[in-house]
Amino acid sequence: MTDSPDRRGPADSPDPAATSVDPAVPASGDLDRAARATDPVPIGERRGMFGVRGSGDTSGYGGLVRPTELPGGSLPPFEDDDDNAVVAELTEALQRRGGPSFDEAVERVVIHAGQMTLHVVREHLPLVARTLRDEPELRFEMSLGASGVHYPDATGRELHVVYPLQSITHNRRVMLETCAPDADPHIPSLIRVYPTTDWHERETYDFFGVIFDGHPSLTRIEMPDDWEGHPQRKDYPLGGIPVQYKGATVPPPDQRRAYS
């Protein structure tokens, strides 16, 4: 993606079934799989106005139920030439390095709201990041941070980490996203590739419980060292303290009555 604001384009490519297929390619199964890859990814449902869990609904919209979905994958060719160039150069570079292929390392490519995200298998995250940094035609020299996300209903993929990368050389941006299950919350650290992710990975560990293997000092950065739990996970209790006002007491959020 070129760093140009307000660039918008359709997230999905044309329907594969509408394109011509070489009869030499045993394509029907491949096309079906490709079509499914572009479908939105359901990860649960949101109940009530704010999706609060573990306490009574105080919004009055307790009966409101909406599906929660992630954008589906996108198929090449993409609308933006920079996106096509990044995928093509990364594919060739991984092949030259003799490691996993692009299809083995990257689960899917998502173009959403004008931004390209590469969903990377966690075991291959350092290799993909190093390739994006070092290859002259890619040169994503800068990592802008690491952000955690928790999807408690996405069984086996509950914890996600997103790394926004910037190429100053080519004026491009791309995001790397990887995931891990709650039962095995380990993701390889990128600190040896991008040293500036040091504190960002510590914060993601502190708030979400993601363990970054290879990080030299993975300790809490915001919460006290003896704090129990990880406060930005969606299964973390709301807690709170009662508030007194003119003789009345307002209980903390997780003890208030429900309206539904």
Short mmCIF file of the C-alpha atoms (twelve columns), coordinates in Angstrom:
data_MODEL
# 
_entry.id   MODEL 
# 
loop_
_atom_site.group_PDB 
_atom_site.id 
_atom_site.type_symbol 
_atom_site.label_atom_id 
_atom_site.label_alt_id 
_atom_site.label_comp_id 
_atom_site.label_asym_id 
_atom_site.label_seq_id 
_atom_site.Cartn_x 
_atom_site.Cartn_y 
_atom_site.Cartn_z 
_atom_site.pdbx_PDB_model_num 
ATOM 1   C CA . MET A 1   0.000   0.000   0.000   1 
ATOM 2   C CA . THR A 2   1.282   3.449   -0.882  1 
ATOM 3   C CA . ASP A 3   1.109   5.870   2.026   1 
ATOM 4   C CA . SER A 4   -1.664  7.970   0.505   1 
ATOM 5   C CA . PRO A 5   -4.630  8.900   2.714   1 
ATOM 6   C CA . ASP A 6   -8.238  8.351   1.686   1 
ATOM 7   C CA . ARG A 7   -7.400  5.498   -0.703  1 
ATOM 8   C CA . ARG A 8   -10.408 3.213   -0.749  1 
ATOM 9   C CA . GLY A 9   -11.196 0.220   -2.895  1 
ATOM 10  C CA . PRO A 10  -13.306 -2.926  -2.873  1 
ATOM 11  C CA . ALA A 11  -11.963 -5.542  -0.491  1 
ATOM 12  C CA . ASP A 12  -12.898 -8.433  -2.699  1 
ATOM 13  C CA . SER A 13  -11.585 -9.394  -6.104  1 
ATOM 14  C CA . PRO A 14  -13.876 -10.611 -8.897  1 
ATOM 15  C CA . ASP A 15  -15.727 -13.868 -8.420  1 
ATOM 16  C CA . PRO A 16  -13.312 -16.668 -9.437  1 
ATOM 17  C CA . ALA A 17  -16.197 -18.553 -11.045 1 
ATOM 18  C CA . ALA A 18  -16.632 -15.688 -13.507 1 
ATOM 19  C CA . THR A 19  -13.080 -15.839 -14.790 1 
ATOM 20  C CA . SER A 20  -11.801 -18.096 -17.548 1 
ATOM 21  C CA . VAL A 21  -9.939  -21.197 -16.418 1 
ATOM 22  C CA . ASP A 22  -7.200  -22.990 -18.296 1 
ATOM 23  C CA . PRO A 23  -8.497  -26.508 -19.011 1 
ATOM 24  C CA . ALA A 24  -5.037  -27.867 -18.204 1 
ATOM 25  C CA . VAL A 25  -5.554  -26.865 -14.570 1 
ATOM 26  C CA . PRO A 26  -7.613  -29.314 -12.461 1 
ATOM 27  C CA . ALA A 27  -9.358  -26.261 -11.183 1 
ATOM 28  C CA . SER A 28  -12.814 -26.870 -9.784  1 
ATOM 29  C CA . GLY A 29  -11.673 -27.764 -6.259  1 
ATOM 30  C CA . ASP A 30  -9.038  -25.019 -6.249  1 
ATOM 31  C CA . LEU A 31  -11.569 -22.428 -7.353  1 
ATOM 32  C CA . ASP A 32  -13.999 -23.528 -4.656  1 
ATOM 33  C CA . ARG A 33  -11.297 -23.189 -2.009  1 
ATOM 34  C CA . ALA A 34  -10.317 -19.776 -3.363  1 
ATOM 35  C CA . ALA A 35  -13.924 -18.606 -3.288  1 
ATOM 36  C CA . ARG A 36  -14.303 -19.749 0.321   1 
ATOM 37  C CA . ALA A 37  -11.099 -17.921 1.270   1 
ATOM 38  C CA . THR A 38  -12.730 -14.601 0.362   1 
ATOM 39  C CA . ASP A 39  -15.723 -15.140 2.663   1 
ATOM 40  C CA . PRO A 40  -15.842 -13.167 5.937   1 
ATOM 41  C CA . VAL A 41  -14.453 -15.129 8.886   1 
ATOM 42  C CA . PRO A 42  -17.018 -15.550 11.710  1 
ATOM 43  C CA . ILE A 43  -15.454 -15.328 15.157  1 
ATOM 44  C CA . GLY A 44  -18.510 -15.134 17.415  1 
ATOM 45  C CA . GLU A 45  -21.400 -12.865 18.181  1 
ATOM 46  C CA . ARG A 46  -21.903 -9.616  20.019  1 
ATOM 47  C CA . ARG A 47  -24.791 -9.331  22.483  1 
ATOM 48  C CA . GLY A 48  -26.257 -6.126  23.819  1 
ATOM 49  C CA . MET A 49  -25.165 -2.612  22.976  1 
ATOM 50  C CA . PHE A 50  -21.554 -3.007  24.111  1 
ATOM 51  C CA . GLY A 51  -20.931 -6.769  24.026  1 
ATOM 52  C CA . VAL A 52  -20.288 -6.917  27.771  1 
ATOM 53  C CA . ARG A 53  -19.748 -10.384 29.244  1 
ATOM 54  C CA . GLY A 54  -19.945 -11.721 32.759  1 
ATOM 55  C CA . SER A 55  -22.308 -9.081  34.148  1 
ATOM 56  C CA . GLY A 56  -25.872 -7.910  33.698  1 
ATOM 57  C CA . ASP A 57  -26.718 -5.840  30.637  1 
ATOM 58  C CA . THR A 58  -27.393 -2.253  31.724  1 
ATOM 59  C CA . SER A 59  -27.891 -0.769  28.266  1 
ATOM 60  C CA . GLY A 60  -31.469 -1.934  27.739  1 
ATOM 61  C CA . TYR A 61  -30.410 -3.696  24.512  1 
ATOM 62  C CA . GLY A 62  -29.800 -7.148  25.958  1 
ATOM 63  C CA . GLY A 63  -31.793 -8.781  23.155  1 
ATOM 64  C CA . LEU A 64  -29.595 -7.327  20.422  1 
ATOM 65  C CA . VAL A 65  -27.442 -10.033 18.827  1 
ATOM 66  C CA . ARG A 66  -25.021 -9.336  15.974  1 
ATOM 67  C CA . PRO A 67  -22.463 -11.626 14.321  1 
ATOM 68  C CA . THR A 68  -18.798 -10.702 14.676  1 
ATOM 69  C CA . GLU A 69  -16.808 -11.248 11.496  1 
ATOM 70  C CA . LEU A 70  -13.333 -10.517 10.221  1 
ATOM 71  C CA . PRO A 71  -12.807 -9.463  6.590   1 
ATOM 72  C CA . GLY A 72  -12.287 -12.339 4.204   1 
ATOM 73  C CA . GLY A 73  -9.197  -12.870 2.110   1 
ATOM 74  C CA . SER A 74  -8.522  -11.137 -1.196  1 
ATOM 75  C CA . LEU A 75  -7.350  -12.749 -4.404  1 
ATOM 76  C CA . PRO A 76  -4.780  -11.284 -6.801  1 
ATOM 77  C CA . PRO A 77  -4.535  -9.244  -8.861  1 
ATOM 78  C CA . PHE A 78  -5.227  -6.513  -6.323  1 
ATOM 79  C CA . GLU A 79  -6.442  -3.050  -7.217  1 
ATOM 80  C CA . ASP A 80  -3.297  -1.302  -6.010  1 
ATOM 81  C CA . ASP A 81  -0.034  -1.902  -7.871  1 
ATOM 82  C CA . ASP A 82  1.992   -1.613  -4.650  1 
ATOM 83  C CA . ASP A 83  0.033   -4.455  -3.070  1 
ATOM 84  C CA . ASN A 84  0.694   -6.629  -6.112  1 
ATOM 85  C CA . ALA A 85  4.397   -5.720  -5.989  1 
ATOM 86  C CA . VAL A 86  4.741   -6.572  -2.284  1 
ATOM 87  C CA . VAL A 87  3.144   -10.013 -2.675  1 
ATOM 88  C CA . ALA A 88  5.144   -10.803 -5.837  1 
ATOM 89  C CA . GLU A 89  8.487   -9.704  -4.357  1 
ATOM 90  C CA . LEU A 90  7.840   -11.507 -1.058  1 
ATOM 91  C CA . THR A 91  6.907   -14.694 -2.922  1 
ATOM 92  C CA . GLU A 92  10.125  -14.611 -4.953  1 
ATOM 93  C CA . ALA A 93  12.290  -13.674 -1.960  1 
ATOM 94  C CA . LEU A 94  10.997  -16.543 0.184   1 
ATOM 95  C CA . GLN A 95  11.633  -18.929 -2.678  1 
ATOM 96  C CA . ARG A 96  15.214  -17.668 -3.078  1 
ATOM 97  C CA . ARG A 97  15.879  -18.108 0.640   1 
ATOM 98  C CA . GLY A 98  14.940  -21.786 0.445   1 
ATOM 99  C CA . GLY A 99  12.565  -21.703 3.407   1 
ATOM 100 C CA . PRO A 100 8.808   -22.032 3.422   1 
ATOM 101 C CA . SER A 101 6.966   -20.826 0.350   1 
ATOM 102 C CA . PHE A 102 4.629   -17.855 0.420   1 
ATOM 103 C CA . ASP A 103 1.598   -20.165 0.579   1 
ATOM 104 C CA . GLU A 104 3.132   -22.066 3.501   1 
ATOM 105 C CA . ALA A 105 4.067   -18.937 5.462   1 
ATOM 106 C CA . VAL A 106 1.069   -16.708 4.717   1 
ATOM 107 C CA . GLU A 107 -2.399  -18.051 5.439   1 
ATOM 108 C CA . ARG A 108 -4.209  -15.329 3.514   1 
ATOM 109 C CA . VAL A 109 -3.923  -11.786 2.222   1 
ATOM 110 C CA . VAL A 110 -6.645  -9.328  3.249   1 
ATOM 111 C CA . ILE A 111 -7.236  -5.974  1.572   1 
ATOM 112 C CA . HIS A 112 -9.637  -3.998  3.734   1 
ATOM 113 C CA . ALA A 113 -10.267 -0.238  3.806   1 
ATOM 114 C CA . GLY A 114 -7.278  0.285   1.516   1 
ATOM 115 C CA . GLN A 115 -4.846  -1.552  3.812   1 
ATOM 116 C CA . MET A 116 -3.105  -4.851  3.093   1 
ATOM 117 C CA . THR A 117 -2.686  -7.346  5.926   1 
ATOM 118 C CA . LEU A 118 -0.647  -10.534 5.629   1 
ATOM 119 C CA . HIS A 119 -1.929  -13.235 7.988   1 
ATOM 120 C CA . VAL A 120 1.247   -15.132 8.824   1 
ATOM 121 C CA . VAL A 121 1.626   -18.575 10.410  1 
ATOM 122 C CA . ARG A 122 3.229   -17.799 13.775  1 
ATOM 123 C CA . GLU A 123 6.181   -20.180 13.314  1 
ATOM 124 C CA . HIS A 124 7.204   -18.285 10.172  1 
ATOM 125 C CA . LEU A 125 6.642   -14.758 11.511  1 
ATOM 126 C CA . PRO A 126 10.356  -13.862 12.075  1 
ATOM 127 C CA . LEU A 127 11.363  -15.127 8.618   1 
ATOM 128 C CA . VAL A 128 8.603   -13.168 6.861   1 
ATOM 129 C CA . ALA A 129 9.416   -10.019 8.837   1 
ATOM 130 C CA . ARG A 130 13.160  -10.336 8.149   1 
ATOM 131 C CA . THR A 131 12.504  -10.851 4.451   1 
ATOM 132 C CA . LEU A 132 10.261  -7.783  4.317   1 
ATOM 133 C CA . ARG A 133 12.987  -5.771  6.050   1 
ATOM 134 C CA . ASP A 134 16.051  -6.938  4.144   1 
ATOM 135 C CA . GLU A 135 14.982  -7.432  0.528   1 
ATOM 136 C CA . PRO A 136 15.916  -4.327  -1.540  1 
ATOM 137 C CA . GLU A 137 12.601  -4.365  -3.417  1 
ATOM 138 C CA . LEU A 138 10.646  -4.490  -0.141  1 
ATOM 139 C CA . ARG A 139 12.685  -2.661  2.530   1 
ATOM 140 C CA . PHE A 140 10.112  -2.353  5.311   1 
ATOM 141 C CA . GLU A 141 12.648  -0.792  7.645   1 
ATOM 142 C CA . MET A 142 10.317  0.333   10.413  1 
ATOM 143 C CA . SER A 143 7.893   -1.440  12.731  1 
ATOM 144 C CA . LEU A 144 5.328   0.953   14.171  1 
ATOM 145 C CA . GLY A 145 4.406   -1.220  17.152  1 
ATOM 146 C CA . ALA A 146 2.618   -4.396  18.196  1 
ATOM 147 C CA . SER A 147 -1.064  -4.529  19.136  1 
ATOM 148 C CA . GLY A 148 -2.938  -7.390  20.760  1 
ATOM 149 C CA . VAL A 149 -6.531  -8.452  20.121  1 
ATOM 150 C CA . HIS A 150 -8.601  -11.050 21.981  1 
ATOM 151 C CA . TYR A 151 -11.427 -12.963 20.270  1 
ATOM 152 C CA . PRO A 152 -12.656 -15.387 22.973  1 
ATOM 153 C CA . ASP A 153 -15.076 -17.191 20.627  1 
ATOM 154 C CA . ALA A 154 -12.505 -17.861 17.880  1 
ATOM 155 C CA . THR A 155 -11.635 -21.349 19.076  1 
ATOM 156 C CA . GLY A 156 -7.952  -22.114 18.569  1 
ATOM 157 C CA . ARG A 157 -7.217  -18.569 17.337  1 
ATOM 158 C CA . GLU A 158 -8.235  -16.447 20.307  1 
ATOM 159 C CA . LEU A 159 -5.136  -14.248 20.589  1 
ATOM 160 C CA . HIS A 160 -4.008  -12.064 17.682  1 
ATOM 161 C CA . VAL A 161 -0.995  -9.754  17.382  1 
ATOM 162 C CA . VAL A 162 -0.712  -7.109  14.653  1 
ATOM 163 C CA . TYR A 163 2.542   -5.435  13.526  1 
ATOM 164 C CA . PRO A 164 2.189   -2.364  11.239  1 
ATOM 165 C CA . LEU A 165 5.282   -2.013  9.034   1 
ATOM 166 C CA . GLN A 166 6.472   1.020   7.079   1 
ATOM 167 C CA . SER A 167 8.809   1.177   4.103   1 
ATOM 168 C CA . ILE A 168 10.431  4.585   4.010   1 
ATOM 169 C CA . THR A 169 12.380  3.612   0.893   1 
ATOM 170 C CA . HIS A 170 9.320   2.714   -1.184  1 
ATOM 171 C CA . ASN A 171 6.650   4.718   0.691   1 
ATOM 172 C CA . ARG A 172 4.529   1.642   1.453   1 
ATOM 173 C CA . ARG A 173 2.735   0.172   4.424   1 
ATOM 174 C CA . VAL A 174 1.712   -3.378  5.260   1 
ATOM 175 C CA . MET A 175 0.450   -5.098  8.379   1 
ATOM 176 C CA . LEU A 176 1.538   -8.504  9.648   1 
ATOM 177 C CA . GLU A 177 -1.009  -10.395 11.725  1 
ATOM 178 C CA . THR A 178 -0.538  -13.705 13.480  1 
ATOM 179 C CA . CYS A 179 -2.493  -15.641 16.068  1 
ATOM 180 C CA . ALA A 180 -2.208  -18.218 18.840  1 
ATOM 181 C CA . PRO A 181 -4.692  -20.206 20.924  1 
ATOM 182 C CA . ASP A 182 -5.422  -19.396 24.552  1 
ATOM 183 C CA . ALA A 183 -4.101  -22.836 25.451  1 
ATOM 184 C CA . ASP A 184 -0.697  -22.083 23.860  1 
ATOM 185 C CA . PRO A 185 -0.262  -18.276 23.836  1 
ATOM 186 C CA . HIS A 186 3.254   -18.297 22.374  1 
ATOM 187 C CA . ILE A 187 4.355   -16.141 19.431  1 
ATOM 188 C CA . PRO A 188 7.985   -15.602 18.303  1 
ATOM 189 C CA . SER A 189 9.293   -12.186 19.286  1 
ATOM 190 C CA . LEU A 190 10.327  -9.787  16.513  1 
ATOM 191 C CA . ILE A 191 12.755  -7.882  18.713  1 
ATOM 192 C CA . ARG A 192 15.783  -9.256  16.805  1 
ATOM 193 C CA . VAL A 193 14.283  -8.047  13.534  1 
ATOM 194 C CA . TYR A 194 12.746  -4.792  14.804  1 
ATOM 195 C CA . PRO A 195 14.318  -3.773  18.150  1 
ATOM 196 C CA . THR A 196 11.701  -1.021  18.574  1 
ATOM 197 C CA . THR A 197 9.054   -3.678  19.295  1 
ATOM 198 C CA . ASP A 198 10.632  -4.216  22.738  1 
ATOM 199 C CA . TRP A 199 8.168   -2.230  24.858  1 
ATOM 200 C CA . HIS A 200 5.238   -2.860  22.505  1 
ATOM 201 C CA . GLU A 201 5.562   -6.621  22.963  1 
ATOM 202 C CA . ARG A 202 5.882   -6.157  26.713  1 
ATOM 203 C CA . GLU A 203 2.659   -4.156  26.724  1 
ATOM 204 C CA . THR A 204 0.875   -6.818  24.654  1 
ATOM 205 C CA . TYR A 205 2.073   -9.454  27.122  1 
ATOM 206 C CA . ASP A 206 0.960   -7.314  30.059  1 
ATOM 207 C CA . PHE A 207 -2.556  -6.632  28.763  1 
ATOM 208 C CA . PHE A 208 -3.331  -9.791  26.765  1 
ATOM 209 C CA . GLY A 209 -1.062  -12.542 28.104  1 
ATOM 210 C CA . VAL A 210 0.725   -13.243 24.807  1 
ATOM 211 C CA . ILE A 211 4.127   -14.812 25.514  1 
ATOM 212 C CA . PHE A 212 6.759   -13.611 23.033  1 
ATOM 213 C CA . ASP A 213 9.369   -16.339 22.768  1 
ATOM 214 C CA . GLY A 214 12.892  -14.946 22.551  1 
ATOM 215 C CA . HIS A 215 12.113  -11.576 24.138  1 
ATOM 216 C CA . PRO A 216 15.020  -10.713 26.464  1 
ATOM 217 C CA . SER A 217 12.931  -9.035  29.189  1 
ATOM 218 C CA . LEU A 218 9.277   -10.023 28.967  1 
ATOM 219 C CA . THR A 219 7.930   -8.363  32.103  1 
ATOM 220 C CA . ARG A 220 4.903   -6.203  32.825  1 
ATOM 221 C CA . ILE A 221 5.184   -2.588  31.720  1 
ATOM 222 C CA . GLU A 222 1.926   -0.977  32.921  1 
ATOM 223 C CA . MET A 223 0.460   -3.177  35.653  1 
ATOM 224 C CA . PRO A 224 2.270   -4.058  38.915  1 
ATOM 225 C CA . ASP A 225 4.473   -7.133  38.725  1 
ATOM 226 C CA . ASP A 226 2.187   -9.103  41.060  1 
ATOM 227 C CA . TRP A 227 -1.018  -8.246  39.178  1 
ATOM 228 C CA . GLU A 228 -3.217  -11.247 38.386  1 
ATOM 229 C CA . GLY A 229 -4.675  -11.551 34.899  1 
ATOM 230 C CA . HIS A 230 -4.463  -9.446  31.766  1 
ATOM 231 C CA . PRO A 231 -6.871  -6.471  31.799  1 
ATOM 232 C CA . GLN A 232 -7.604  -6.024  28.068  1 
ATOM 233 C CA . ARG A 233 -8.749  -9.573  27.451  1 
ATOM 234 C CA . LYS A 234 -12.486 -9.755  26.875  1 
ATOM 235 C CA . ASP A 235 -12.891 -12.391 29.576  1 
ATOM 236 C CA . TYR A 236 -11.306 -10.144 32.216  1 
ATOM 237 C CA . PRO A 237 -13.898 -9.148  34.868  1 
ATOM 238 C CA . LEU A 238 -15.058 -5.544  34.799  1 
ATOM 239 C CA . GLY A 239 -14.585 -5.145  38.528  1 
ATOM 240 C CA . GLY A 240 -14.854 -1.651  39.939  1 
ATOM 241 C CA . ILE A 241 -15.674 -0.141  43.321  1 
ATOM 242 C CA . PRO A 242 -19.044 1.030   44.690  1 
ATOM 243 C CA . VAL A 243 -19.706 4.769   44.378  1 
ATOM 244 C CA . GLN A 244 -21.631 6.678   47.045  1 
ATOM 245 C CA . TYR A 245 -23.743 9.662   46.041  1 
ATOM 246 C CA . LYS A 246 -26.101 11.489  48.434  1 
ATOM 247 C CA . GLY A 247 -26.631 8.453   50.595  1 
ATOM 248 C CA . ALA A 248 -27.163 6.019   47.679  1 
ATOM 249 C CA . THR A 249 -24.627 3.459   46.524  1 
ATOM 250 C CA . VAL A 250 -24.009 2.618   42.863  1 
ATOM 251 C CA . PRO A 251 -22.503 -0.892  42.670  1 
ATOM 252 C CA . PRO A 252 -19.548 -1.711  40.388  1 
ATOM 253 C CA . PRO A 253 -20.438 -2.747  36.823  1 
ATOM 254 C CA . ASP A 254 -20.180 -6.492  37.383  1 
ATOM 255 C CA . GLN A 255 -22.700 -6.329  40.229  1 
ATOM 256 C CA . ARG A 256 -25.387 -4.141  38.653  1 
ATOM 257 C CA . ARG A 257 -28.793 -5.509  37.799  1 
ATOM 258 C CA . ALA A 258 -29.668 -6.454  34.270  1 
ATOM 259 C CA . TYR A 259 -32.452 -4.879  32.218  1 
ATOM 260 C CA . SER A 260 -33.180 -7.951  30.149  1 
# 
